[in-house]
Amino acid sequence: MKKQKTADFGQEHSPELHHNLFETLSEEIIFTILDFLGDNPLDKKSFSLVCKCFYSIEASHRRALRPLRTEHLPKILSRYPNTVRLDLTLCPRVTDTSLAAISSSSCGPSLRSIDLSRSRFFTAGGLSRLASECVNLTEIDLSNATGLRDPGAASLAGARNLERLWLGRCKLITDMGIGCIAVGCRRLKLLSLKWCLGVGDLGVGLVAVKCCELRTLDLSYLPISNKCLPSILKLPYLEDLVLEGCFGIDDDSLSTLKHGCKSLKALDISSCQNISHLGLSSIVSSIEGLQQLTLAHGSPVTAPLAASLKKLVMLHSIKLDGCSVTCSGLKAIGSYCVSLGELSLSKCSGVTDEAFSFLVTRQKQLKKLDITCCRQITDISLAHITSSCTGLTSLKMESCSQVLKEAFVLIGQRCHFLEELDLTDNEVDDEGLKSIGRCSRLTVLKLGICLNITNEGLSHIGRSCSKLVELDLYRSSGIAESGIVAIAQGCPSLEMINTSYCYGITDNALVSLSKCTKLHTLECRACPHITSLGLAMITIGCKQLTKLDLKKCNKIDDAGMISLAHFSQNLRHINLSYTSVTDLGLLSLASISCLQSMTILHLKGLTLSGLAAALLACGGLAKVKLHASFKSCLPQTLLEHLQARGCVFHWRNKPFQIIEMLRRIGIQPQSLSSFNSAGQLAISAYSKVVDRASTVAKIFGKPEAYVMIELKRSVPIAFGGTRQPAVYGELASAGGLRGDVNKKLSVAVAAILEIKLSVHKSRLFLKFYDTKAS
Amino acid sequence: MEDLKMDDEEALCAETWLRPSSGNSVRQPNQPSFTNFTLSNDQPEWEDPSLLDYGVRIGTSFSKYSFAPDQDGQSLQSNNSNSKRGEVNQQINEVLKIGKAQDWDPWAMLNNLSFLEQKIHQLQDLVHLIVSRKDQILQQSDELAMQQQQLITADLTSIIVQLISTAGSLLPSVKHNITGPTAMAIGKHRHISEILCNSGLGLDATNISESHGMGPNVANQVEPTGDTAPSHHPLDEPELKEEDDADEGENLPPGSYEILQLEKEEILAPHTHFCTICGKGFKRDANLRMHMRGHGDEYKTPEALAKPNKGNSSEAMLLKRYSCPFAGCKRNKDHKKFQPLKTILCVKNHYKRTHCDKSYICSRCNTKKFSVIADLKTHEKHCGKDKWLCSCGTTFSRKDKLFGHITLFQGHTPAIPLEEGRGVEGLLEQGETTGGEKNRIDQSINFSFNTESHNGSRVQNIMDMKGSIDDPSSYLSPINYDSFNEFSRAAFDDPDGGFSFLIPGSCNYGQKNGGQSCYSDL
């Protein structure tokens, strides 16, 4: 009504204004409005379609572009003349012609950043043109340009203003190429040479001599030795040095270093197996301002090593992932380090309650703590963590399976500032979740393989953690519809959710999730009850959807694909294995121009020609996973054509996994014969049972290596008068089988089977043998 | 007596002129430039290369003379220098006569003769001086005396050397058998060689030994020629060629050593040791001794085969250092900061490297030139391996040297050879998954097409060509991509009609032609 009035007003007094009232808005106002628009390119697109004026203003305001196809590059670039950042990660195929178009376009001289990390097919010629004509280029990402050789690197040397350069995995570049870059790009501030295996001491040494402004230098996995270290440490502004996996650097070479680097703030010497505490102490003594130290997968963390950290008064973060840790070492870290904010002991062996408790009581300022897979840790440690480090913002404790479920209540009671919590594979239960609900700042919550939680606990989270962005419920089989509904209602900003193997998930859960408009990743693998209807609701509600995993959701069919094709224009990755999608559905996906990666294994309804047509039609495909049998069937020329477009094929030869799925949806094993074609059938659950060997081992108190599990299949069993899924097991042990152990074992095995194979515990018969050790 | 001698010599010369010396023809391949000199020039100017040729001849004979005492086992101590000189002159005259008899250029002869005359006068004066100094030496301080003695000795040596070389140049220049006959002619006259040897190099020694008979430095000063001669001609080994620089740091007080200066003709002689019987030249005395065994049993005795200076090695000798004959050179004794050369070999290499044309050109790179053949050979070992190239054009055989160079110089950058990068990264789509030579070829082919303008017909051509290549991987090159892409999009716009072709009853995609026709239909 109001709109109408204004329009009338315009018509009466100034007819030319009626034409377009939006033109009366000043550019500044529109710019401000544009700045408020989110990242979704579709929003900006619809904005620009309002009127000519908006169109041109939006075009002139756009600074960053992420084109989908390089064919239209000239047009796009002439439309957006003020482009400063060009992200070509969605274009798998960028040829010299494309680069030439960029260089010669009107935005060429103003272009500052270009990302070619996912693109291939360009050569030295295109790069040299880019470097010479885009004179203001400061940032180039050439990671994964595995075919790039020295001439390509040499052509980069023409970009005199280059400040940030990524060359990760450019394995063919040698010292010569790096030498050219070092001489040409003197203003480099960031250089990443990770996995550039052809670059050695000479190249790195020259970089260090010529590029004096370097701030960040990543030399991971380079075959360098001590020869280039002195010149690196002489760099006056170097702040971040990554020497991960540099095996050539050892104690002897470090001990000869006389002068340190005063400016260095972060040092990563993970996986440098030849550096012990001696080398560390010598290098550390010369870098007193160090704030971050990463020693992952290195030498054992002992007291002398920790003592060498004593001099680092500024040290804020230590990462010791994968090291073996001694009690004294941990205690020494606790007592020597002044104020640690971040500590990572992920996958460290030897972290005990005693030492760890000592450490956390000393380091009360800890904000981030990672104790993933520290299996010896119990509730004692957790009690100490929560009581002393109340300011924790991130706690990762995946697979700390000895922590009792009661202890998790402490987290919610004491650590109210938690933003990230990883409880994957823990004993946490609904009570714990209820308590964790008090952490209202929580944004990331991972509850994968938490078998004790149910919908009730999750609804506590949904009610109180409104800021939740990421939720992982992988294989938490207690979760069903109502839990997800609670989350969807309480967490409007949810962006990622994983409900894989939560068999109880239904369409209603998806319908409620469709209200989370920011959702971009949805993984609901093996949720057999969801249908295309639910998917359609998701596609309508969640426009931002970029990643969708529907593997083994066998009720998903072409209808779902058609709605996807229609609404989810941002979809980039999709997994459709084992679904009921046919040619038609697959082809309709071709209208999603962003679609880059597709996994289509074991689609029953898919014909060869349908597949071929779909592959041809999806122009932007960069990665396709297909069953290996298609490799020989598809015409070679077609494959080559697709590869020339930039598509990479991954051929998988996994046999059809069916039992689990069929049992889930209630199909009788008798009907298996129709699928059981000549050994194609395999029991995927086998592997899952095997990885539970640890459970058996734990109960016996023996190492996993002593546990053998054999699984026989295809044996018809009638149990209790029915042919419902049943298990007959025999457990033999050389000693150790006693009444109480037997009970424990049968409970554990029953639990495993129920979770993994959904065989009810009433249908399990276990026989125990106790043999004499020979 | 003289007439008889002359007849002998003439006869000998005539004889040798007639048949080319075998020794020379053998040597020739090793010394290609040698023949060049002799072939190209006949004008006997002093700076002319033809003189080098003469020099070579004279050098050879000279060295042979100096070697002679070893074979004869004669002591030169008893010889009187004055009488010797007379004999020397006589002999030289004889040689001159021989030269005259068969000369072709009277002007050159005249020039040379006058030069000889001059030199002989100088020689006379010097010897007079030595004789007159005999008395003074006793009164002077030892050091001063020694210095003066050395200066005189050096002058004497140089004059004699010049004399001999000029005398040699009087001989007729016969193209290929120059050294042979001369050497032989002289070789026949053992006494001449004795005398020349004595006068050439042994003269000073003789004088010294005579004059210092009762002096305190006798042990130091006395130099039996038997020792001297071989020490002038050390083994001609290329490994030693660095030696002329090796003595840079040597800080001998001026006077603690004896300075010798060879003429350039001597220096440039290809051989330093000659057989007194057949005249064949050798670079090493050991080789000569081996050769001599063929001339009779007397040369097979252990004494004859022994290294000549071994017996006297215990005796302390005055250090010998050499001066370069090139005026103005730092290695020349007249230079202010004179730095002597250690051995004859050093002299040879120094002179060739510094003051001669670089006539040996590397056959591989055709750019590097050398004057010492050993240098060429060393270079040829590494030529082509200098793959480390700087943008300034300098090549390095080692990468670290290149990087050191680049570190030092602003603006220099590693230069990457062109061929290395071409065609390899042209098409990466195959590079990652497949390898092999064939693939590379395809890639380079595609690459070359890539650079050309591509309209429809061009694409068609390329398609045809690729068909002929008969490699399916090249079928769908990036150049075809645009056209394919168009139809692929078209296929989607009209899905039902568009891919109906793709659902025929049988999937005969495997056939190239089938697929292609499908594409073109669209």
Interface residues (C-beta under 8 A of the other chain):
Chain A: E71 R93 T95 D96 R120 F121 T123 A124 G125 A145 T146 G147 L148 R149 D150 P151 G152 A154 A157 L172 D175 M176 G177 G179 C180 V183 G184 L202 G203 G205 L206 V209 K210 L587 S588 A590 S591 T607 L608 S609 G610 A612 A613 L616 A617 G619 C633 L634 P635 Q636 T637 L638 E640 H641 Q643 A644 R645 G646
Chain B: K399 D400 F403 I406 T407 G411 H412 T413 P414 I416 L418 E420 G421 R422 V424 E425 G426 L427 L428 E429 Q430 G431 E432 F447 N450 T451 P472 S473 Y475 L476 S477 P478 N480 Y481 D482 F484 N485 S488 R489 A491 F492 P495 G498 F499 L502 I503 P504 C507 Y509 G510 Q511 K512 G514 G515 Q516
